[in-house]
Every structure is written in C-alpha cells, then in structure tokens.
C-alpha cells in the first residue's frame, strides 16, 4: 500500500530540503508507539456461555497477541535514524546523486556491481549496518518487521517545493537469505519483496536463471534499490551464510555491503545468537566474510540489540502471560497454586514468545474442547491445571521437545539445530509446524526396477518422511480434532 507524499520538516535541520527524508514521518512518543504495536485479545465476559463456534473464534485472537519486547523503542529509533541519515547524502535532486544513478545503471548493463571509491571532501559514503541477534523464537524478526510496519513503505512523489519530482520511493523492505547459498535465490527473494511492496514484476522479469548470471541478478538488485531510493533493507536469517562454506559464488558479507551499504542504503541484519558467535570464529581469509575482513567485520560489531528468553517473574514474561490468560478466559479454581502453573508454563516454553503464544492458545483450546464434552469427569479441569498443561505440551510439542530441552540446558547450538527442519531449514515451534515442513519434502519419482529376467518391472519409492513421524502426525491431527 502506498501513500502520497506529505512533506514535513524535521527538528534536525540536516534532514530538511530533501524530499526523501521530509516524506518520512517519525513517532516521537514512546507510549504511542508501544500502543500502536500492542495486540491484546478482547475476550468477552460471557465467553463460557457462548456457543462453541464463537468460543473458538474468540480463542483465535490469541494467535495474534503481540506485546512489544523491551528493546522496541530503542530499535525503532535506531531504524528511523538509519533511514533518515541515510537519505542526507542521497538527495535525489542533487547533481551527485543523478550521476550515481547513471553509473549504477551502466554497471547493471555491464552485469556488475557499482562499487564507488571514497569521495573527496564529503566524508564516508558507506551506510551503517546494525545487528539484531538472539535465539530462534525470541521475537527479533517479529519486532523488526512490526517496527518497519509503522513506517510508510511506499511513498508517491509528484511535486516538491513547486518543482516536478515524480518518484515512487521504497522506504524499506525485508527479505530472507536463502538456506542453500544460491545468489540467484537471494535475488529472487529480494525481487519478490520489492514486487510485494511496489506491485511490480521484477521477479518475473529476472526469472530466467539460464539467461541471467548471478552477477547480473545482483547488479539488478542494486539498480532497483537505487532507482526506488530504498531507505533501509532488513536481511533476515544471516546465520544461513555459515552454511555457504562449500558453495561456489555464494553471497558473502562483503557482497551485502557492496550491494547496499556502498550506495548509501543501511542494513539491519538479524541472526541467531549462535550464528553471530560462529561468525566471530571465522578466519579472515574465509570467503563468507569477503576480501576485506576489516570492513566486513564492522557489519557485525554494532551489537546493540540482543534478544533472549524471558525469565519467570520478569516484567515482559508477566505482561505477555497476562495477555495470553485474560480474566475472561480463566475457568475454575484460582488460588496460590496458580504460581506453580506460571512456573511450569515458563519452563515448558523456555520464556520464548513464539512458544508462549502457541502453548497458551493450544492450552485454552484443549480446555474448551474438554469442557464441551459430555460427562462429569471433564468438569474437573480448570485453566491453571499444571497436569493439563503437561498433557497439552506432550501432545502438541513433543516433536520439538529435544530442541527445548537443549535450550533449557544452555546448549544453544543444539537448540538451533533441532528447532529447524533439516530439509527446509524453517523454524518449527509445534508438532504441526514439524509435520507441515516434512510435507514440503518432495516425494521422489517412483523408480522402475527390473526383475532378474527383465521380463517385468515393479515400482519402488523411498520416502524421507520416517514412518514413526508420519504416524505421530496422524495421531496429533486426531488429537487436534
């Protein structure tokens, strides 16, 4: 969705007299930003008197609960300051920027990246980078993207200060690095993100991977970023780059710097904590860093934003727990033992927001289903029942329990390996997530095996989905129903 440009001068005078920065508006109130980002459920007081269908629609609100993490306000200011200051040296009305656009366009035609040298008299031209890191499920990507969602993504310019200025400004995009290390896959992710924002067809234009080389596709990425005056790019799953060791022409950190930073576009990078620690251990000659290890390591040193699990009793844990267990949903006994339930809930979820929201939703859903059944034995269940919580966890999370056990033991490396599907590399936070990713694995084409006398054939297939996991998936589906 795009908006028409409305120009407002900033309190920092350096940001003014530039259509790109004046069109970006800033929220100066911390309270208002947090309010804008907070999503809490509205559960009716008569919830337990509603027909079952409406109870279920009420419970669906829990899947959208969002309590901003403590880092939100500081990260918002960081992102906005990078965007605004990045535009200071990229005034599209200046002679220098018109010349740069022309050079970038020429480099794209030649199929290579534009990499400007230092410009005398105007200071450093390389934009800044910032790193956000933490355990999978700690909320770093959701936090970044929710903040970006508070910023106008596409701004249409027509006239600025009485002069004709027609431009469609792309303030931000967010895309993932590919797990396979393919530069063409990275380009495809970028093109799709741009198309989603601008309603363009870059992904289709550059879809012929046989026609276009990796260098041509990456040069096209840079040209698109320059053409639409990209304000900032969020690159997620940075730790995937650690798996590129044996992949020819895979993107390096220096590739990202040249692609974006060198033309003035700042980068927000997000990675797992384990990924950042492994980057630190790489030798300077490692191709995943690039040729200039000193410059590239700078991209990983601005570690202002670390996300982690939330302890029982912490302010954030308490606030999110209360949002997930509103008073209207509480059924049955309430006494001092409720704290035991909270302690168990924190232990099972490891204090990860991604697990907390899913576990709470499934717990409420299970209780609601049991109470709807006939028979007095079901009426003994209550919301803060630790045994019921254990049952829900065992039924719906046992496939990821090895990962969570590793995290509880402080083994983050093992956690990150086990929380992701081995084939797709996607994070899986429930049994359903695991089964969903397993289904994405393509079933091999049946092989035709000849008999010894070659007179007939018989089909044979080998499935990557283990039989026991398949049966678990069927059983879970039955439980869920």
C-alpha positions in Angstrom: 0.0 0.0 0.0 1.4 3.4 -1.0 0.7 6.9 0.3 1.0 10.3 -1.3 4.0 12.3 -0.1 3.3 14.8 2.7 6.4 16.9 3.4 7.2 17.9 7.0 10.5 19.4 8.1 12.4 17.6 10.9 13.8 19.1 14.1 17.2 18.1 12.8 17.8 20.7 10.1 20.3 18.4 8.3 17.4 16.2 7.3 15.4 19.0 5.6 15.3 20.3 2.0 15.3 16.7 0.8 12.0 15.1 -0.4 13.0 11.6 0.7 13.6 12.4 4.3 10.9 15.0 4.7 8.3 12.5 3.5 9.3 10.0 6.3 7.3 10.8 9.4 8.6 9.9 12.9 6.7 8.8 16.0 8.2 10.8 18.9 6.1 9.4 21.7 7.3 6.1 23.2 3.9 5.5 24.7 2.1 5.9 21.4 4.5 3.6 19.5 4.1 0.9 22.1 0.3 1.3 22.0 0.3 1.1 18.2 2.3 -2.2 18.3 0.4 -3.9 21.2 -2.2 -6.5 20.2 -4.1 -8.0 23.1 -7.3 -10.1 22.8 -10.7 -8.9 23.6 -12.3 -11.9 25.3 -16.0 -11.3 26.2 -17.1 -11.6 29.8 -19.7 -14.2 28.7 -17.1 -16.3 26.9 -18.1 -19.6 28.7 -21.8 -19.0 27.9 -21.1 -18.6 24.1 -21.9 -21.4 21.6 -18.8 -23.4 20.8 -18.1 -21.9 17.4 -17.9 -18.4 18.9 -15.7 -19.6 21.7 -13.3 -20.8 19.1 -13.4 -17.6 17.1 -12.7 -15.7 20.4 -9.7 -18.0 21.0 -8.2 -17.3 17.6 -7.4 -13.8 18.9 -4.6 -15.4 21.0 -2.7 -16.2 17.8 -2.3 -12.5 17.1 -1.2 -11.4 20.6 1.8 -9.1 20.5 3.4 -7.4 23.4 6.4 -5.3 22.3 9.7 -6.5 23.7 11.7 -4.2 25.9 14.1 -3.3 23.0 11.3 -2.0 20.8 11.6 1.8 21.4 15.4 1.8 21.1 15.3 -0.3 18.0 12.6 1.9 16.5 14.8 5.0 17.0 17.8 3.1 15.6 16.0 2.1 12.4 14.4 5.5 11.8 17.7 7.3 12.4 19.5 5.0 9.9 16.7 5.7 7.3 16.7 9.5 7.8 20.5 10.0 8.0 21.0 7.6 5.1 19.0 10.0 2.9 21.1 13.0 3.9 23.8 12.2 1.3 21.3 10.7 -1.2 19.2 13.8 -2.1 17.7 12.8 -5.5 17.7 16.4 -6.6 21.5 16.8 -6.3 23.9 16.5 -9.2 25.9 13.9 -7.4 23.0 11.5 -7.0 21.9 11.9 -10.6 25.5 10.9 -11.6 25.4 8.0 -9.2 22.1 6.7 -10.7 23.7 6.9 -14.1 26.8 4.9 -13.0 24.7 2.3 -11.3 22.5 1.9 -14.4 25.6 1.5 -16.6 27.1 -1.1 -14.2 23.8 -3.1 -14.4 24.0 -3.1 -18.2 27.6 -4.5 -17.8 26.4 -7.1 -15.3 28.5 -5.9 -12.4 28.1 -4.2 -9.0 28.7 -0.5 -8.7 31.4 0.0 -6.0 32.3 3.7 -5.6 35.6 4.7 -4.1 35.9 7.4 -1.4 34.6 10.8 -2.5 36.9 13.6 -1.5 35.5 16.3 0.7 32.2 14.8 1.8 33.3 12.2 4.3 32.4 8.5 4.4 29.8 7.3 1.8 29.3 3.8 3.2 26.0 3.5 5.1 25.8 2.0 8.5 24.7 -1.5 9.5 23.1 -2.7 12.7 22.8 -6.3 14.0 19.9 -7.8 15.9 20.6 -11.3 17.3 19.1 -13.8 19.6 17.6 -17.3 20.0 15.1 -18.5 17.4 11.6 -17.7 18.8 12.8 -14.8 20.9 10.9 -12.3 18.7 13.6 -10.5 16.9 12.2 -10.8 13.4 8.7 -10.0 14.5 9.9 -7.0 16.4 11.9 -5.6 13.4 9.0 -6.2 11.0 6.4 -4.7 13.3 8.6 -1.6 13.7 9.0 -1.4 9.9 5.2 -1.7 9.6 4.9 1.6 11.5 6.9 3.3 8.7 5.4 4.3 5.4 6.8 1.6 3.0 6.0 3.2 -0.4 5.6 7.0 -0.9 4.5 8.6 -4.2 6.1 11.9 -5.0 4.8 14.3 -7.7 5.8 17.9 -6.8 8.4 19.1 -4.3 8.9 22.7 -3.4 7.0 23.7 -6.5 9.2 21.6 -8.8 8.2 18.5 -10.7 9.5 15.4 -8.9 7.9 12.1 -9.9 9.3 9.2 -7.9 8.0 6.1 -6.1 10.1 5.9 -3.0 10.6 2.5 -1.4 11.4 3.2 2.2 12.1 -0.3 3.4 12.0 -4.0 2.5 12.6 -7.2 4.4 13.8 -10.5 2.9 15.5 -13.7 4.0 18.8 -15.1 2.9 18.3 -18.5 1.2 19.4 -21.6 3.2 21.0 -23.1 0.0 23.5 -20.2 -0.5 22.4 -19.5 -4.1 22.9 -15.9 -5.1 20.1 -16.4 -7.6 17.8 -17.5 -4.8 18.8 -14.4 -2.8 18.0 -12.2 -5.8 14.6 -13.9 -6.2 13.8 -13.3 -2.5 14.7 -9.6 -2.9 12.7 -9.2 -6.2 9.6 -10.8 -4.6 9.9 -8.4 -1.6 10.1 -5.4 -3.9 7.2 -6.6 -6.0 5.0 -7.2 -2.9 5.6 -3.5 -1.9 5.5 -1.8 -5.3 3.2 -4.1 -7.3 6.0 -4.5 -9.9 7.0 -7.6 -11.7 10.8 -7.7 -11.2 10.7 -11.3 -10.1 9.1 -12.3 -13.4 11.5 -10.1 -15.4 14.5 -11.7 -13.9 13.2 -15.2 -13.5 15.1 -16.8 -16.4 18.2 -18.0 -14.5 19.6 -19.6 -17.6 19.6 -16.2 -19.3 20.9 -14.1 -16.4 24.1 -14.8 -14.5 24.3 -14.4 -10.7 26.3 -11.2 -11.2 23.7 -9.8 -13.5 20.9 -10.5 -11.0 22.8 -8.9 -8.1 23.6 -5.9 -10.2 19.9 -5.7 -10.9 19.1 -5.7 -7.2 21.4 -2.8 -6.7 19.9 -0.9 -9.6 16.4 -1.4 -8.2 17.4 -0.3 -4.8 18.9 2.9 -6.3 16.0 3.5 -8.6 13.4 3.4 -5.9 15.6 5.3 -3.3 15.5 2.4 -0.9 15.8 3.7 2.7 16.8 0.6 4.6 16.9 -3.2 4.0 16.3 -5.8 6.6 18.1 -9.1 5.9 16.9 -12.0 8.0 18.5 -15.4 8.7 22.0 -14.1 8.4 23.2 -17.4 10.1 22.4 -19.2 6.9 25.6 -17.7 5.4 27.6 -20.0 7.7 26.4 -22.9 5.6 27.8 -21.4 2.4 31.3 -22.7 3.0 31.4 -25.1 0.1 29.0 -23.2 -2.2 30.6 -21.5 -5.2 29.8 -17.8 -5.7 27.6 -17.7 -2.6 26.9 -14.3 -1.2 29.4 -13.0 1.4 29.1 -10.3 4.0 31.1 -8.1 1.7 28.7 -8.8 -1.1 25.9 -7.4 1.0 28.0 -4.4 1.9 28.8 -3.5 -1.7 25.3 -4.2 -2.8 23.6 -1.9 -0.3 25.9 0.0 2.1 28.2 1.2 -0.7 25.4 3.1 -2.4 24.2 4.5 0.9 21.5 2.0 1.9 21.8 1.0 5.6 21.2 -2.7 6.6 19.5 -4.2 9.6 20.8 -7.8 9.9 19.2 -10.4 12.1 20.7 -13.7 13.1 20.6 -16.3 15.8 23.0 -15.8 18.7 24.8 -19.0 17.8 25.3 -17.7 14.3 27.0 -14.5 15.5 29.3 -16.5 17.7 30.3 -18.7 14.8 31.0 -15.7 12.6 33.4 -14.5 15.2 35.4 -17.7 14.9 35.9 -17.4 11.1 39.4 -16.8 9.8 40.0 -13.5 7.9 40.6 -15.5 4.7 37.2 -17.2 4.8 35.2 -16.3 1.7 32.0 -15.9 3.7 33.5 -12.7 5.1 34.7 -11.4 1.7 38.0 -9.9 0.7 38.1 -7.1 3.1 37.6 -8.7 6.5 38.2 -5.5 8.4 35.4 -3.6 6.8 33.1 -6.5 6.8 33.6 -7.4 10.5 32.4 -3.9 11.2 29.0 -5.0 9.9 28.8 -7.5 12.8 30.2 -5.3 15.6 27.3 -3.0 16.2 25.6 -5.4 18.6 23.2 -3.1 20.3 20.2 -5.4 20.2 20.3 -8.8 21.8 17.1 -10.8 22.2 16.8 -13.6 24.8 14.4 -15.8 26.7 12.3 -14.2 29.4 12.5 -15.5 33.0 9.6 -16.2 35.3 8.7 -13.1 37.1 10.3 -10.7 34.6 8.2 -7.8 33.5 7.9 -8.9 29.9 7.0 -12.5 30.8 4.4 -11.3 33.2 2.9 -8.9 30.7 2.7 -11.5 27.9 1.4 -14.2 30.3 -1.4 -11.9 31.4 -2.3 -11.1 27.8 -2.5 -14.8 27.0 -4.5 -15.6 30.1 -7.1 -12.8 30.4 -9.5 -12.9 33.3 -12.5 -13.7 31.0 -10.8 -17.0 29.9 -9.9 -18.2 33.4 -12.1 -21.2 34.3 -12.3 -23.0 37.6 -10.1 -22.9 40.7 -7.9 -19.9 41.3 -5.6 -20.0 44.3 -1.9 -19.7 45.3 -1.1 -22.8 43.2 -1.6 -20.6 40.1 2.0 -19.5 40.5 3.1 -23.2 40.1 1.2 -23.1 36.8 3.1 -20.0 35.7 6.5 -21.5 36.7 5.7 -24.7 34.7 4.5 -22.6 31.7 7.7 -20.6 31.7 9.8 -23.8 32.0 8.0 -25.6 29.1 8.0 -22.6 26.8 11.6 -21.5 27.9 10.2 -18.0 28.0 10.3 -17.7 24.2 7.4 -15.5 22.9 6.9 -17.8 19.9 6.4 -20.8 22.1 4.4 -19.0 24.8 1.8 -17.8 22.4 1.3 -21.2 20.8 1.3 -23.1 24.1 -1.2 -20.8 25.6 -3.6 -21.0 22.6 -3.5 -24.8 22.5 -4.0 -25.0 26.3 -7.1 -22.8 26.1 -8.4 -24.7 23.1 -7.9 -28.1 24.7 -9.7 -27.0 27.9 -12.5 -25.5 25.9 -12.9 -28.8 23.9 -12.8 -30.9 27.1 -15.4 -28.8 28.8 -17.8 -29.2 25.8 -17.7 -33.0 26.1 -20.5 -34.8 27.9 -19.6 -36.4 31.2 -19.0 -35.0 34.6 -15.4 -36.2 34.6 -14.5 -33.4 32.2 -15.8 -30.7 34.5 -12.9 -31.2 36.9 -10.5 -29.4 34.5 -9.6 -25.8 35.1 -7.4 -23.2 33.4 -4.4 -23.2 35.8 -4.2 -27.0 35.9 -0.4 -28.0 35.6 -1.3 -31.5 34.7 -3.5 -30.3 31.8 -0.7 -28.1 30.6 1.7 -31.0 30.7 -0.8 -33.0 28.6 -1.1 -30.3 26.0 2.7 -29.9 25.8 3.2 -33.7 25.4 0.6 -34.0 22.7 1.4 -30.9 20.7 5.1 -30.1 21.3 6.8 -33.4 21.8 8.4 -33.3 18.3 10.3 -30.1 19.3 10.9 -31.1 22.9 14.5 -32.2 22.2 15.2 -28.7 21.0 13.7 -27.0 24.0 15.5 -29.4 26.4 18.7 -28.3 24.8 17.9 -24.7 25.3 17.0 -25.3 29.0 20.4 -27.0 29.4 22.1 -23.9 27.9 23.1 -25.7 24.7 22.1 -23.0 22.1 23.9 -24.7 19.2 22.0 -27.9 19.7 18.8 -25.9 20.1 19.2 -24.1 16.8 19.9 -27.3 15.0 16.9 -29.2 16.4 14.3 -26.3 16.2 14.7 -26.2 12.4 13.5 -28.7 9.8 16.6 -30.5 8.4 15.4 -30.2 4.8 13.8 -26.8 4.6 15.7 -25.1 7.5 12.5 -23.4 8.7 11.9 -23.0 12.4 9.3 -25.3 13.8 7.6 -24.3 17.1 4.8 -27.0 17.3 4.2 -30.6 16.1 2.0 -29.1 13.4 4.9 -27.0 12.2 7.2 -30.0 12.0 4.7 -32.1 10.0 4.0 -29.1 7.7 7.7 -28.8 6.8 8.0 -32.6 6.3 5.1 -32.5 3.8 7.1 -29.9 1.8 9.7 -32.5 1.0 9.1 -33.7 -2.5 8.1 -37.3 -2.9 10.7 -38.9 -5.2 9.5 -40.2 -8.6 8.9 -43.9 -8.4 11.8 -45.9 -9.7 11.1 -48.8 -12.1 13.1 -51.8 -11.0 13.6 -54.6 -13.5 13.3 -58.2 -12.4 16.2 -60.5 -12.8 14.8 -61.9 -16.1 14.0 -58.3 -17.2 10.5 -59.6 -18.2 8.6 -57.2 -15.9 9.0 -54.2 -13.7 7.9 -53.1 -10.3 7.6 -49.6 -8.7 9.6 -48.6 -5.7 9.9 -45.3 -3.7 11.9 -44.1 -0.8 10.4 -41.5 1.4 12.3 -39.1 3.5 9.5 -38.9 6.0 10.1 -41.6 8.6 7.1 -43.8 9.3 7.1 -43.2 13.0 6.9 -39.4 12.4 4.2 -39.9 9.9 2.1 -41.8 12.4 2.8 -39.2 15.1 1.5 -36.6 12.7 -1.7 -38.6 12.1 -2.2 -39.1 15.8 -1.6 -35.4 16.5 -4.2 -34.5 13.8 -6.7 -36.7 15.5 -6.0 -35.1 18.9 -6.3 -31.7 17.5 -9.7 -32.5 16.1 
